[in-house]
Amino acid sequence: MRGFLASSVGVTCAAALVLPLALSAPAQAATRAAKTDPAVPGSTRSLPLVPLGDDRALGAAAPEQGLTRRAVRSFSLVGVIWDDPDTELRGRVQVRTRASGTTHWTGWQDIETHNHEHGADPDSAESGSGRVRGSTAPLWVGNSDGVEVRVQAEVDERSTSPGESPLPRGMHLELVDPDAEAPSGKASTAGGRATGANAGKDSATAAEATHEATAANAELAPLGATEIPALSKARTEREYLAAHQRRPGAQPYIGARPRIVTRRGWGANEALRERGLVYTEKVKAAFVHHTASGNNYRCSQASSVIRSIYRYHVVSSGWRDIGYNFLVDKCGTIYEGRAGGVGKPVMGAHTLGFNSDTMGIAVLGSFAATRPAAAALRAIARLAAWKLGLYGVNPRGKTYLKSGGGNLYRKGKNVRLDVISGHRDGFATECPGRLLYGKLGSARTTAARYQGR
């Protein structure tokens, strides 16, 4: 397996690349043509923030910026971005929204400001693309048509020179609608900025991007499938043994393959992301995250939440694709994240400094003060048991990972971590929230049991 993977490490791969660590699928899948739909509707509106309060005369150097209450086009997710991704927003970001078609305004809701640790590794092609911007975490607010936002700096006179802004330059409020009509069936733009490497390309290019994403799973499901079906443990083991040319009597430690909703299933607009599929060498560990996007969503809305996060990562934050390899909703449904194939070692942008040889699993929601659903925890364990099993990894074990650089470990340091770790184990952050992090011990034990250990 390792020999087949080596040629794909850190490189952009052809759309039809098939690696042998994916499990087999019906023979007809290889010959079935992928259906091509128009770009999935969606839009992003970007509004520049302005000075607020008594310091309005200071202009861009004002310590409080935002937007007063106003009516806007329909949106469901918000976030704040700024020009320099290396500049940290030190302060508080709050938003109020009005439910569409009503006069009801919410109270002030906090938006998580620390988000740069969810991103590509330092010195990677993705982080050095010139498109990346600083950003808060996204917040799901549901269908809304009114907004008010305020950003208040933590003013430190010792670190702020006269006339210098205590807030990042170029702040914009991003209003994301996952379901609005896109012009001409193409990717829409955000405030005049490019939406990704394929923005403005014709429908043929969009079709190629769609085929590239769905072909990456061609050994697991027919081209164009909206989901990869679950398999029994016995069937998973048989297909694993056949794919790895092991003797029939061997006992692989691998969990049953869970049902996974594909990118096509949740409605990814493949024209938004950068073309090409980027892989790391193997999967040695899984980092668990929360999206910090709030818990105010129904499971029937999960695909809309994911489309919104995807659009926010690519259009607003300038990433090549959604950062996570997998996402899990509160009902325990598992979704494919970054394009490249669910059985393959896709290079994500989820744990700054530790994206190589890992995968990122994000649970939709915020778990600093809210307990994660039991169904979501079981889904983490099922997914880890299967995906780590493809690479012969024990979910209850430890592994060494080389740091790409971060605020806990210097670049190049070999770090011993749990195979199933929380984001905070690799970077000083609150993610995945105190109450989700506290459940990772049981997730390790359950995943190992699912593998038959």
Buried (B, 14 or more C-beta within 10 A) or exposed (E): BEEEBEEBBEEBBEBEBBBBBBBBBEEEBEEEEBEBBBBBBBBBBBBEBBBBEEBEEBEBBBBBBBBEEEEBEBBBBBBBBBEEBEBBBBBBBBBBBBBBEEEEBBEEBEBBBBBBBBBBBBEBBBBEBEBBBBBBBBBBBBBBBBBBBBBBBEBEEEEBEEEEBBBBEBBBBBBBBBBBEBEEBBBBBBBEBBBBBBBEBEBEBBBBBBBBBBBBBBBBBBBBBEBBEBBEBEEBBBBBBEBBEEEEEEEBBBBBBBBBBBBBBBBBBBBBBBBBBBBBBBBBBBBBBBBBBBBBBEBEBBBBBBBBBBBBBBBBBBBBBBBBBBBBBBBBBBBBBBBBBBBBBBBBBBBBBBBBBBBBBBBBBBBBEBEBBEBBBBBBBBBBBBBBBBBBBBBBBEBEBBBBBBEBBEEEBEBEBBBBBBBBBBBEBBBBBEBBBBBBEEBBBBBBBBBBB
